[in-house]
Amino acid sequence: GSDGPTHMGSFDLSFMRCIPNMLIMAPADENECRQMLYTGFQHQGPAAVRYPRGTGPGVAVEATMQTLPIGKADVVKRGNGVAILAFGSSLEPAVEVATQMGASLVNMRFVKPLDAELITEMAHTHKLLVTVEENAVAGGAGSAVNELLAAAGIDVNILNIGIPDRFIDHGSRQDCLVMAGLDARGIHKQVRNRLKDIDTTQSALGSKFSDQRQF
């Protein structure tokens, strides 16, 4: 049957993140899932591969098994202004949003450890960082990015998109994603709204400083 409030994997990234030495991977497609399972098997320590129910986007699966470099993300697209950090299956709708907005797009692959070097680069070169995940926002992958940036003392506008702090009603996986605002349309709307807020705030600050210079 379809998903319901009591049978959703909405919180697993949050509760696994707090486990010491835990390797957490989130594949964007069938091939990555296969390679991550192999990577986890080869890893000397606890490992988890977190993938959604149903079918993948239809990517061809490579016959050769490869161990992925731990904690390394993949830059899918270079753009300007907005950088979208997509975790797992959220990459598929994020591709559409990034194309529409001319944004940078990163397939994060690893929730723990994060690709700190790439996240830092994106924070320094973009106006807004957007994390997208099919997990509760509270304590999820986006929270991990927030913690990394705070620890590094990096001040950047950031938007965490994920499952809101409520139980999602019964429905198909796609229906549930739409209700949570995790389809391409919902993600695009949330990013646009945050950009408007940033522009409004910057405009207000500019007017304030201009008024102060008059005295």
C-alpha positions in Angstrom: 0.0 0.0 0.0 0.9 3.7 -0.1 2.8 5.5 2.6 1.0 6.8 5.8 1.9 8.8 8.9 3.2 5.8 10.8 5.1 4.1 7.9 7.5 6.7 6.5 11.2 6.8 6.6 11.1 10.5 7.4 13.4 10.5 10.4 16.2 8.0 9.7 18.8 10.5 8.7 18.2 12.5 11.9 18.6 9.6 14.3 21.5 8.0 12.4 23.5 11.2 12.3 24.0 11.3 16.0 25.7 7.8 16.0 29.5 8.2 16.3 31.6 6.8 13.4 28.4 6.2 11.3 28.8 6.4 7.5 25.6 7.6 5.9 25.0 7.6 2.2 22.1 8.7 0.1 22.0 7.5 -3.6 20.4 9.7 -6.3 19.7 6.7 -8.6 19.9 3.0 -9.1 23.5 2.9 -10.1 24.6 5.0 -7.1 22.6 2.8 -4.8 24.5 -0.3 -6.1 27.9 1.4 -5.7 27.1 2.7 -2.3 26.0 -0.7 -1.1 29.4 -2.0 -2.2 31.1 0.9 -0.6 29.3 0.3 2.7 30.2 -3.4 2.5 33.9 -2.5 2.1 33.9 0.1 4.8 35.5 -0.7 8.1 32.8 0.5 10.4 29.0 1.0 10.5 27.4 2.1 7.3 23.9 2.9 6.0 22.6 3.4 2.5 19.3 5.4 2.6 17.1 5.0 -0.5 13.4 5.5 -1.1 10.7 3.0 -1.8 9.5 2.4 -5.4 11.6 2.7 -8.5 14.5 4.9 -9.4 14.7 7.4 -12.3 15.8 4.7 -14.7 19.6 5.1 -14.8 21.6 2.3 -16.3 23.4 0.2 -13.7 27.1 -0.4 -14.2 28.2 -4.1 -14.0 31.5 -3.1 -12.3 31.4 -2.5 -8.5 33.3 0.6 -7.4 34.1 1.9 -4.0 33.2 5.6 -3.8 35.5 8.1 -2.2 34.1 8.6 1.3 32.6 12.1 1.9 33.0 13.4 -1.6 30.1 15.0 -3.4 29.6 15.4 -7.2 29.0 18.8 -8.9 26.3 18.2 -11.4 26.0 21.8 -12.7 27.7 25.1 -12.2 25.5 28.2 -12.0 25.2 31.5 -10.3 23.5 33.0 -7.3 21.9 29.9 -5.8 23.6 26.6 -5.0 21.4 23.6 -4.4 22.8 20.8 -2.3 20.6 17.8 -3.0 20.7 14.6 -0.9 19.6 11.3 -2.3 16.5 11.0 -4.5 15.8 14.8 -4.1 18.4 15.3 -6.9 15.8 14.4 -9.6 13.4 17.4 -8.9 16.4 19.6 -8.0 17.8 19.2 -11.6 14.6 20.7 -13.0 14.8 23.6 -10.5 18.5 24.3 -11.1 17.9 24.3 -14.8 15.1 26.8 -14.5 17.0 29.1 -12.2 20.5 28.8 -13.6 21.6 27.6 -10.2 24.6 25.4 -9.2 23.6 21.8 -8.3 25.5 19.3 -6.2 24.7 15.7 -5.7 25.9 15.4 -2.1 25.9 11.6 -1.9 27.1 11.5 1.7 25.2 12.8 4.7 28.0 11.8 7.1 30.8 12.7 6.6 29.9 15.8 4.5 32.1 17.2 1.7 33.2 20.2 3.8 35.5 21.6 1.2 32.9 21.7 -1.5 30.2 23.1 0.8 32.6 25.9 1.9 33.4 26.7 -1.7 29.7 27.0 -2.5 29.0 29.2 0.5 31.7 31.6 -0.5 30.6 31.8 -4.2 26.8 31.9 -4.0 24.2 34.2 -2.6 22.0 31.4 -1.2 22.6 27.8 -0.3 19.6 25.5 -0.5 19.7 22.0 1.0 17.0 19.5 -0.2 16.3 16.1 1.4 13.5 13.6 1.8 13.9 13.7 5.6 12.6 15.8 8.4 14.3 19.2 8.4 14.9 18.8 12.2 18.3 17.1 12.6 18.5 16.1 9.0 21.2 16.5 6.3 20.4 20.3 6.1 21.0 20.6 9.8 24.4 18.9 9.3 25.3 21.6 6.7 24.2 24.3 9.1 26.4 22.9 11.8 29.4 22.7 9.5 29.0 26.3 8.4 28.5 27.6 11.9 31.6 25.7 13.2 33.6 27.3 10.4 32.3 30.8 11.1 30.8 31.1 7.6 27.9 33.5 7.4 25.7 32.7 4.3 22.0 32.7 3.5 20.7 29.2 3.7 17.4 27.5 3.1 16.7 24.0 4.4 14.0 22.2 2.4 12.7 18.8 3.7 9.8 17.3 5.5 8.2 19.9 7.8 7.6 19.4 11.5 4.3 17.5 11.1 3.1 14.1 10.1 2.4 13.8 6.3 -1.1 12.4 5.5 -1.6 9.1 3.8 -0.9 8.9 0.0 1.4 7.7 -2.7 5.1 8.6 -2.5 4.6 11.4 -5.1 1.5 12.7 -3.3 3.4 12.8 -0.1 6.3 14.7 -1.7 3.9 17.3 -3.2 2.3 17.7 0.3 5.7 18.3 1.8 6.7 20.8 -1.0 9.5 18.4 -2.2 8.4 18.2 -5.8 10.1 20.5 -8.4 7.3 23.0 -8.2 7.4 23.1 -4.4 11.1 23.4 -4.2 11.2 26.2 -6.8 8.5 28.2 -5.0 10.4 28.0 -1.7 13.6 29.1 -3.2 12.0 32.0 -5.0 10.3 33.1 -1.8 13.6 33.1 0.1 15.3 35.1 -2.6 12.6 37.7 -2.4 13.1 37.9 1.4 16.8 38.3 1.0 16.3 41.1 -1.6 13.8 42.8 0.6 16.1 42.7 3.6 19.1 43.9 1.7 17.1 46.8 0.3 15.9 47.8 3.7 19.4 47.7 5.1 20.6 49.8 2.2 17.9 52.4 2.9 18.8 52.4 6.6 22.5 53.0 5.9 21.7 55.7 3.4 19.5 57.5 6.0 22.3 57.3 8.6 24.8 58.9 6.2 22.5 62.0 6.0 23.2 63.0 9.6 
